Amino acid sequence: MTLARAGGIAVGIFLDHLLEEPARFHPVAGFGRIATRVERSTYGDSRARGVLHTAVLLVPLAAAGVLTERLSRRHPLAEVVAVGLTTWIVLCGSATRSITREISEPLVRGDVAGSRELFPKLFYRSSDVLTDEELPTVLIFGVTESLCDAEVAPLLWAAAAGIPGLLLYRAINVLDNKIGYRSTRYRRFGWAAARLDDVANLLPARLAAGLTALCAGTAGGSSGAALRVWWRDAGRDSSPNSGQLFGSFAGAFRLRLTKPAVGLKPGTSAVTFGAGVRPGPEHLLPVIRLSGVVGGVAGALAVAASALRGRRTR
């Protein structure tokens, strides 16, 4: 680990805030399309075929990541550029918050129709199946879940494992979103992808929840309540990781967050986090603000940890 990695992570964070996500030819979307094509050849209703499918996609990507990092280390500037571009490609926390804020602001003003019109920009589907009362809850679940998947976890893996860590984390996350469902088709085939995603997010989810509790006061929330509800309710979810942030955010703003049925993966049951009030439009902007603070702190920690490790290595 070098000081150049710290500089690259900082560059990637800066680009994530400065530039919009590529509308076309995004590498992450491209990997998803490749995974779909590979599935046509590898699919089988067994865990073994799922392991094969996952390995066929991840092993070459890991090799490419290791090779890129080794080549870039020949010159510090090349390493900064390589790590920076990879971090920017993998991160999307700032973009997610921006779109969520764009959807939320009309709702805060009472313009429900305007909010519904923008809803597909984030969730890629219509909001017609949701009631007006469910919209704030879905938006809060979206922004809290993406805080780990799109920001804290990639930053942690960037600091720990550089370019290979970034590429593998995002690939595992994409595979989990595509096939990690408890449906008839993917119950066995998606097992490996789902378990890898659980392992990859085990520490990041808890770090994000802890930072949420620590920073709750910056957005008008309660750190003490966030810690209490996080400790009590994090284990309620079927996922070992999703409940960490849901519990922490529910406690921070004294909310009662119940997963809407339409947002659940097949085979999972609805659970509730917290015991406060039902989320309303007035809670959206503070939640988004807290997400931004947590993401910023996670970025600073990733850069600082990389720099400190780099100095020790030297």
Summary of the structure (lengths in Angstrom):
residues: 314
radius of gyration: 19.4
end to end distance: 9.1
largest distance: 57.4
contacts: 1111
relative contact order: 0.14
helix: 75%
strand: 2%
